[in-house]
Amino acid sequence: MIDIHSHILNSVDDGSRNLEQSLAMLKEEENQGVTDVVLTPHYRADYLPKSGDIRLKFAELKEYAKKNGINVKLHLGQEIFVFEGIANALEDGKVLSVNGGKYVLVEFSTKHVNDIPETVYMLVKNGFIPIVAHIGRYFYADTETAREVKDIGGLIQINASSLCGSCAYKRKALALIRAGLVDFVASDVHHNRKNYMLKAYKKVEKKFGKATADKLFTENARAMLYQ
């Protein structure tokens, strides 16, 4: 499996607090069966790290993980809370797309209605492929919103935790998969959040079949990272 949304990079947001915590989280990714992880620290009002600092932290963690026998391959991006001028900031390298390419993980408000399709359209028009992070969390985003995002050229990510237990987002997540609108399932793991990748994979495999599970947990992400 490939995890495209994680908060494992240390000391830059509310994810990992130090290198040791990051190492433990990476070991858990391995235990879950994950081979590649995209580190996507927040860029939002309460966390505005400089891209240069993130790259330095990334290099430090890669070296530390290698010395400690971690075999998971690490990639760099950000989870960017949408803001005016985001396209220019991406082009200028102020905020980070996935591996410096055209794919970008974007986050929207969970409290106020945002025009998700309009933002997706703007980013696509500027040459990016936006991935809407954990769409199930947005009370104003339904299946038709996701369909519009896909029609415009955007992609949809849901959290593995949304598929497990009695999570309030479970029904929406399953409906989106059933409608063929989900591109990625990812952990969105923080130091205080459990990693549900393997459990979620098994649930999707049981309900929708192995081909669908492999597509959502591995194949689409591999195509993005290794195109």
KAPECOR-V760232 format. One record per backbone hydrogen bond with DSSP energy under -1.0 kcal/mol. NH is the residue of the N-H (numbers start at 1). CO is the residue of the C=O. If there is no record, write none. Layout:
[[NH CO] [NH CO]]
This chain:
[[2 217] [3 36] [7 189] [11 16] [22 18] [23 19] [24 20] [25 21] [26 22] [27 23] [28 24] [29 25] [30 26] [31 27] [32 28] [33 30] [34 29] [35 1] [36 1] [37 73] [38 3] [39 75] [40 6] [43 79] [44 47] [47 44] [54 50] [55 51] [56 52] [57 53] [58 54] [59 55] [60 56] [61 57] [62 58] [63 59] [64 60] [65 61] [66 62] [67 63] [68 64] [69 66] [70 65] [73 35] [75 37] [77 39] [79 41] [80 105] [81 43] [82 107] [86 83] [89 85] [90 86] [91 87] [92 88] [94 89] [95 89] [98 103] [99 76] [100 97] [101 98] [104 129] [106 131] [107 80] [116 114] [119 115] [120 116] [121 117] [122 118] [123 119] [124 120] [125 121] [126 122] [127 124] [128 123] [129 102] [131 104] [132 155] [133 106] [135 157] [137 134] [138 135] [141 138] [146 142] [147 143] [148 144] [149 145] [150 146] [151 147] [152 148] [153 149] [154 149] [155 130] [157 132] [158 184] [160 186] [163 160] [164 161] [167 164] [170 167] [173 169] [174 170] [175 171] [176 172] [177 173] [178 174] [179 175] [180 177] [181 176] [183 156] [184 156] [185 216] [186 158] [188 5] [193 190] [200 196] [201 197] [202 198] [203 199] [204 200] [205 201] [206 202] [207 203] [208 204] [209 205] [213 209] [214 210] [215 211] [216 212] [217 213] [218 214] [219 214] [220 215] [222 218] [223 219] [224 220] [225 221] [226 222]]
